[in-house]
């Protein structure tokens, strides 16, 4: 729900000593910044957004915070307390992480109204659809401007006019329903994958394919579709969920958007798209509505006359190959007088008569909308060219091009051409005298800092997690080791809060990358990880940053970039006197679900417990499930290097974990976050179960690849912590609600005569 809350005060000084260990619920309720601070046009205020899980309600909650610039400056100068105002809160128990702009956020795309009296944003209000909201600074009431049945992909504002993309209803009610009313009863399944046949709505809801978007306009508080001139029906374009750029001309009459091209001109054959031999056929495929298409092709900037309901290409050229080489942040910006448009990441039109011209990608270009003339300002094909990060116009008519390396260039028009005026753009006139930054480190949760650009003074102004002051979190340190190939591998080692030097601890290896400059909470994801909560149960936790190199997409990948890397880490920590080599656990999900399955198969005596989640462990069932998909050839080469027939079957038996489960000694917790993940994981669970090996299955019907819903995360991570604590430490949680869980595990332990020692509670 959306509501306006009273101002909350908080303390920046953490003087309270830690009194209890870190738990899974603490991890869920940590607030993180999901949107960078945005100043109002008049500079008097700025807003930012934090998001956290709320227990026991089981919802994710996003808060839009309002700060007064003058008050923050006083705080920086005097150290006085500050109480930001929560303008609005939005909450819901929904999945937000599949192929969606702002994938994890309930609030996104924050923009101020031009008069600085309110804030516009997209929000998921207890539903999958994103609605367009406006909250006024006067009454602090959040008003929904779009219908709850529309999914708003993007929006733009100029003056009193707001324009937005309305995508189809994104409800996931029938996401995993194999008998949904919208699904046909009789299907020709030839050429379709098993997942497509079982769950026909799953692919649609992933928001990956080109989709018809309606263009809607708001003046005041009334939303209405822009009518197409030729038909009088709502104007519709084929857009992409993955890339969008909308900007309205200063007079509110014209809209620049990115859409899939209506047709593929023959001249586009001259453009080079990632070395594709048959460019035209590739472009035609990209323009189709096939869910397997590559969205980087056949996109272009178009202009819509909002009053007339007419549209045409801004440039007779496609966007640059943004997915493989074109790294510019795609966007467009109108000049203050409304004549010129600056765009990034595009090709430029070829000469229609000769078919010749520049085939290079253009990082930033300016187009004269009256004459159609264009000029490329940034040639990003040069080796030292940084990707374009932003475009903005100064009131004087200067165009500022910002790059992702923090540099910027200032252009002005002279004699009909745009010329570079300075290597570094001057500060914008009237810019707020504050520099804001969100800072965090492995052991420091994210906080907001402000620096007064006049005095140079700096201070922390907002800590959204004061509750962590009385929680013992332990310490995370970046460590390095060498693998068998001499490669330097890094990871984060998490120690218990009561760590004792010289004591050998159980070790849990968490896989799938490591981020040394971010606060360490659980791991790279909330799936298959429980970082600090595991450490609080008396275990060391190592988060590994696996290499991605020449071994990728080969049968050796899981061994060389996974198993051997993990074993080298175990050997190092053992030689350092930190871990007990007989008590090693390991977790994997997504791609590293296969890595971990391979590790516990190839080195069965090195691991005492494992977790495999939301991935393909290299089983035939998982492999057959992806037949007729774009991943088929890739996984054929990766799992075994051949198809599983004839001599190729021998390679599968030798390489794929699904054929070698008899070697597995570690008790394995298998977790499937939705029906789509259950199918491949069943190929690991079923043979282990049939052989009477210790295996536990957790199935979350309403989850997703990276778990988002707080109650699902709580159940998943609590089970992981209990699993490793039982098999590595011999401990049982005394919670009476878990009696059946431990009865099951003790029976597993007894039946397999585990080397853990006693199978009774310790």
Buried (B, 14 or more C-beta within 10 A) or exposed (E): EBEBEEEEEBEBEEEEEBEEBBBBBBBBBBBBBBBEBBBBEBBBBBBBBBBBBBBEEBBBBBBBBBBBBEBBBBBBEEEEEBEBBBBBBBBBBBBBBBEBBBBBBBBBBBBBBBEBBBBBBBBBBBBBBBBBBBBBBEEBBBBBBBBEEBBBBBBBBBBEBBBBBBBBBBBBEBBBBEEEEEEEEEEEEEEBBBBBEBBBBBBBBBBBBBBEBBBBBBEEEEBEBBBBEEEEEBBBBBBBBBBBBBBBBBEBBBBBBBBBBBEBBEBBBBBEBBEBEEBBEBBBBBBEEEBEBBBBBBBBBBBBBBEEBEBEBBBBBBBBBBBEEBBBBBBBBBBEEBBBBBBBBBBBBBEEEEEEBBEBBBBBBBBBBEEEEBBBBBEBBEEEBBBBBBBBBBEEBBBBBBBEEEEBBBBBBEEEEBEEBEEEBBEEEEEBBBEBEBBBEBBEBBBBBBBBBEEEBBBEBBBBBBEBBEBBBBBBEBBEBEBEEEBEBEBBBBBBBEBEEEEBBBBBBBBBBBEBEBBBBBBBBBBBBBBBBBBBBBBBBBBBBBBEEEBEEBBBBBBBBBBBBBBBBBBBBBEEEBBBBBBBBBBBBBBBBBBBBBBBBBBBEBBBBBBBBBBBBBBBBBBBBBBBBEBBEEBBBBBBBBBBEEEBBEBBEEBBBBBBBEEBBBBBBBBBBBBBBBBBBBBBBBBBBEEEBBBBBBBBEBBBBBBBBBBBBBBBBBBBBBBBBBBBBBBBBEEEEBEEBBEEBBEBBEEBEBEBEEBEEE
